[in-house]
């Protein structure tokens, strides 16, 4: 034959398939019409495609090495694009030339895949959030099928090579275009791209390689967690199809409301209601905290709305040492019902303090009733 296909691709006559494919990729990058539209370059591109079609096909290569014409034997003739019927290169090979891959995953896909992550919510008390704890939780997730050990086939059987794609996981189709014959591939419809079929699926998992089961896990909850905090347990989620590696399990914290304390970040707040006399004279009030009972020192003259901080009595900081504070808010209660003796005592106190007819004080920007009425009549806002 006049054309030396080995010389066209620049390879030895004993070159292997990998070497031939690499040579074709290198030349296709340089000579493809989309990259180099020069007419001479297009002719050269036709030559390397014809050479690659022959040398990449063991049967055609054998005919060529024996001196025959494999292109004529396969039904030559000019194609609609002018490249000739011999330019039966695969589209995936062109993609390989430019991107180093076929533009998608080649070959059969694995039946084994990673499982999904899972999440479970647990309720904890304020004390547990403050100091940390451990909890036993029950989770329902997919686990490896013990009958088939994740293989998906019934005991004593195994997966078989798909007879439609012969284990490739994809089937090819040749169509004609302006480039000549273009080969496209798609997943095999019989094996769904796996390259194998399972004639006798496992009766326990129906061929999936996993089953659902309930199991108990012990979770360590660190001190300082709050509502919405998620704890990650690596590898404790759903086992993947085909017995693939498990995803992660996330434990989301939900903190129960406390009867005394309200949490704001790492600080705790509570309200203590005192009678007017105790707030005026001062007193000590016992308070049950997360650390036990402490006495709050209420100083004489404490006003309603004032707060008393107890440092380091709050929630442990999740990141870093130390704890938040416990803030005690004081509410002074005014008696609503007085007996005659109590009323007389208060009147005597008011007289002694000169408070029988208090004028009242207003904060800056505030006005009395008569001042507001006067302003309204004068047209002021």
Secondary structure, 3 states (H helix, E strand, C coil): CCCCHHHHHCCCCCCCHHHHHHHHHHHHHHHCCCCCCCHHHHHHHHHHHHHHHHHCCHHHHHHHHCCCCHHHHCCCCCCCCCCCCCCCCEHHHHHHHHHCCCCCCCCCCCCCCCCCCEEEEEEECHHHHHHCEEEEEEEEEEEECCCCCCCCECCCCCCEECCCCCCCCEEEEEEEECCEEEEEEEECCCCCCCCEECCCECCCCCCCCEEEEEEEEEEEECCCCCCCCEEEECCCCCCEHHHECCCCEEEEEEECCCCCCEEECCEEEEEEEEEHHHHHHCEEEEEEECCEEEEEEECCCCCCCCEEEECCCCCECCCCCCECCEEEEEEEECCCCCCHHHHHHHHHHHHHHCCCCCCCCCCCCCCCHHHHHHHHHCCCC
